[in-house]
Amino acid sequence: MEKQEKIFSQFGVKFWIIFAAVIVVIAGLREAAGLITPLFLSIFITAILYGPFKWLQKKGLHVSIALTIVIIALAIITVTIFGLLGASVASFTEKIPFYEERFTLYWKGLNQFLGANGWLDIELNISEYFNAGLIMKFAGNVFTGFGNLMSNSFIILLVVIFMLLEISIFERKIKLINKSSLARVNKIVHNLNAYFGTKTLTSLVTGFLVSISLAIIGIDFPLLWGFLAFLLNFIPNIGSIIAAVPAVLLGLIQAGFPTALAVMIAFLLINIIIGNVIEPRLMGKNLGLSPLIVFISLIFWGWVLGTVGMLLATPLTMTIKIIFDNMEETKHIGLIMGDESSIINYKKPL
């Protein structure tokens, strides 16, 4: 009996020490968000670039040449994207009050139409239930927040360069320290490459198709909504819905319900084809997250790091899950974090 009480007592002490440590770390992350967010973004960019960097090395290029090609490509893409989006973001931010006013007028007209036809007895004040301006401002905050973060592009670029160089020799270090851990590390890196490579490719295709579709329909700032779809496609399940809301609202404000319906259908078709058909085939097994975990990670990282933290939430959580999946001691945690496919592909630790 005394032995059991001692075990429970030790467990209780360990629990509260771990709990206190976690709280301190979270508080530290929140206070140092300005420093931590660029670091996390650098890790995210490194994970995306590592695949092409490794591929160039396999083709026989020296590490320095492969790194130079990857960094130049990153710089060209970054300058092109922000060159195209910079003016659009400024114009969109200025027009938010105009869009909010137009939506209010549209809603009043709809109330009058429904009342005149006897379909509505009372006038509903949409501002009590739904704030279109707030949604537009949220989209604007995503663009400006991401743009402000990229103002530290020189520091981020340096961190990415050093990370890529470190990864290239990390395998040799692990081999010297512990050969038995090398296979596990290689598997983790392979799974990370599979996830980030596939997700980046499908997100690019999603953003491109959204931009083209909205340009054809005639929605203002199609490049912005395509870029937003690209960013939010990294958030499974609910990211595509969040990306569609401001574009659908804009279609409603600009040309009425038929245009908004066309925008909704375009988003639906694109996400069904990319998210439910193409992506699962390319992604591989056991690389899905539980919708509940996705939602919790959005709230947590958004609270800790702000708007950009919501964009990085799923990649960060997926990285943690992949690491847990490939360690016998934490496989059960990876299973809890995964979606339904994790149950099918789960193998009990030996």
N, C-alpha and C positions, 0 to 999 in steps of 0.2 A: 504493500500500500504506500509506504513512504517512498519507494522507488518510483511508483507511478506519479505521485505528487511531484517528485523532483523533476521527472521528465516533462510533465505539463508546465511546471514552473519555468524550466529552461526554454520550452517552446514559446511560452508567453513573453519572456524577455527578448528572445530572438525576433519574435513578431513585431514587438513595439520598436525595437532598434531599427529593423528593416523599414517599418512604416514611417518612423521619424526621418530616416535617411531619404526615403522617397519624397517626402514632403519638402525637405530641404533642397533636394535636387530640382523639384518642380518650381519652387520659389526662386531658386537661382536662375533657372532657364527663363522664367518670366521677367525677372529683373534685367537679365542680360540679352533680351530678345533682339536688340539692335545688333549685337555681335554674333549671336547664335544663328539667326536667320540666314545671313549670307553664307555662314559655314555650312548649314544644312543644304542650302541651294547649291553650293559648290559640290557637296557629296552627290546630290541628285544629278547634276550635270556630268560629273565624273562617271557615275554609273551608266549614263546614256552613252557617253563617248568611249567607254572602255571597249565595247564591242568592235566598233570601227578601228580603234587603236590596235587591238589585238589582231584583227584581220589583216591590217597592213603589215604588221610584223610577220605574220605567217606567210605573207607573200614575198618575204625576203628583205623588206626594208629595215634599215637600222632604226633603233629606238628613237633617236633624235630626229630622223627624217619623218618617221611615222607621227611623232608628236607634233612636229611643225605643220604637217598637212592637216591634222585634226584641229589644231588651234586656229590655223588660218581659215579653215572651213567654218568653225564656230564663230569667228569674228565676222566673216562675211554674212553669215545667216543672221547674227544678232543685229548688225548694222542695217541690213535690209529690212528685217522685221520692224525694228523701231523707227526706221526712216519712213516706212509706209504707214505705221500706226500712230506716230507721234502727233501729226496734225489732226488725225481723226479723233484721237482721245480728247484733245483740247476742244474741238468743235462739239463733240458729243457732250462733254461736261458742261459747256456753255448752254446747250439746248435742253438740259434736263428740266429746268423750270417750265420751258415751253411745252415739253412733252407732258409734264404733270398737269398743266393747265388744259391742254387738249384732251387728256383722259377724263378730267373732271367734267368738261363740256359734253364729251361723248356719253358719259354716264348719265348726266342730266337729261340729255336727249332720249336715251334709252328708257329712262324712267317715265318721261312724258309719253313716249310711244306706247309703252305697256299700260299706262294709266288710261290713255285715250281709248284703247281697245278693250278695257275692262279686265286685263290680265293681272293688274297689280292695284291693290286698294290703297297702299301707303307708299310714300317715297322713301326709298332706302338710301341712307347716306353711306356711300362706299368707303369714305375715309375712316368710318368706325370699324370696318372689317378688313379693309385691303388698301394698302398705300402704294400706289404705282410709282410715285416719286421715290419712295424708299428703295424699291427694287432697282430702279434706274441708277440711284446713287450707289447702291451696293455694287452694281456692274462697273460703274465709274471708279469706285474705290479699288476694285480688283485690278483694273488697268493702271491706275496711278500708283497703287501700292507696289505692283510688280515693276513699274517703271522706276520708282524711287529706289527699289532694291537694286535694280540693274545700274543705278548711278554709281554703285560700288563695283562696277564691272571689272576695273583693273585689279582690285584685290581678289575678286572672285576668280578671275582668269589666272592669277598667280597661284592661288590655292589649287585650282584644277590641274595646272601644270605639275605642281609638286606631288599631288595625289596620283596622277597617272604615272609619273616616274617611280613613285614609291610602290605602286601596285606591280609594276614591271619587275621589281626585285623582291617583292614580298614573298612570292612562292619559294624562292631560294632560301630566304631567311627561315621560313616555316620548315623547310626540308632539313636544314641544319639543326634546328631546335628539336623538332619532333616529327619524324617521318610518318608516323601513324596518323598524325593530324592532317597530313597533306591532302589525302583523298577527301576528307570532310571539307576542308577549305576550298578545294577545287569544285566540289559539288555545290557549295554555297555560292561561289562566284558564277558557276554555270547557271544556276537557277536565277540569280540576280540579273545576269545578262539576258536570259530568256524572257524574264518579266519586263525589264526596262526597255529592251530592244523592241519587243512586240508591242508594248503599250505605246511607245513613242511613235512607231510606224503607224499603228491604227489611229492614234490621236491626230497625227498629221493628215492622214486621209480624211478623217472625220471633219477636221477644221477646213480643209480644202473644199470638200463637198458642201459643207454648210455655207461657206462664202459664195461659191458658185450658185447654189440654190437661191440664196437670199438676194443676190445680185439680179438673177433672172426674175424673181418675184417683184423686185423693186424696193426692197427695204433699205433704209438709210444705214450707212456704215457697215456694209456686209463683211469687210475685212475684220472689223472689231469683233463681230459675233462669231466669225470663224475662229479667231484667235481665242476667244472665250471658250468655245466648244473644244478647241485643242487642249487648253489648260484643264478644263473641268472633266475631260474624258479620262484623266488619271484617277478620278473619283468614281469607282464603280457604282452601279445601281442608280444613284441619285444625281450624279454629276451631269448627265445628259439632260435631266429634267430641269435642274437649276439653270443650265446654259440656255435652254429653250424659252424660259419664262420671259426675260426681257425682250427677246426678238419677237415673240408672239404678241406681247403688249405693244411693241412698236408698230407691228403690222396692224393691230387694232386701231391705234391712234392715227396712223397714216391714212389707211384706206378702208377701215371697217372690218366687220366680222369675216367676210369671204377671204380677205388677204391674211388675216390672223389664222384662219383655218388652213390655208395653204402652207403657211409657215409651220404650223403644228404638224401637218402631214409630212412635210419635208424632213423635219427633225425625227419624226417617228420612223420613217422609212430608212433614213441614214443609220439610225442607232440600232434598228432591228438587224440590218444587213451587217454592220460592222460589229456591234456588241454581242449579238446572239448567234451569228453564223460564222463570220471570219475570225474574230478574236479568239473564241474558245478553241478553234482548231489550231491556231498558231501558238497560243499561250502554253499549252501542255497541261499536264495533270498537277493538281494540288497547288495551283497558284491563284486561288480565289480567296476572297475575304468575306466573312459573315457580314450581311447588311448592318446588323447591330454594331459590330466592331467598327465598320466604316463610319457610322453615324456618331458613335462615341469618340472616335479619333478626330473627326471634324470639329466637334465641340471642344475637345481637350486641346488640340494643337492650335485651333483658332483662338482660344482663350489665352494660351501661353504665348503664341507668336504673332497674333493678329490675323488680318485677312490673308496674307501670304502663307501663314501657317496652315490655313484650311486647304490651300493648294498642295502643300507638301505633306499633308496629314497621311494620305493613303500610301504614297511611296515610302514614307518613314515607317508606317505600320507594317507594310508588306515586307520591308527589309528585316524588321524584327521577327516577323512570322517565318520567313525563309531560314533565318538563323536558328530559330527554335525547332523548325522541322528537321533540320540536319544534325541535331544534337540529341542523343538518346535520352538524356536527362530531362529535356524540355519538349519532347515530341507531343506530349499530351496537351501542352499549352498551345502549340501550333495547331493541333486538331480543334481546340475550342475556338481559336481565332478564325479558322477556315470556314468555307462555305460547304454545301452539300457534297461537292466532289472530294473534299478532304476525308469524309467518312468512308467513301468507296475505296479510296487509295491509301487509307491509313494502315500502317504496319506496326504492330505492337513492338516495343523495345524488347530486345533479347534479354 
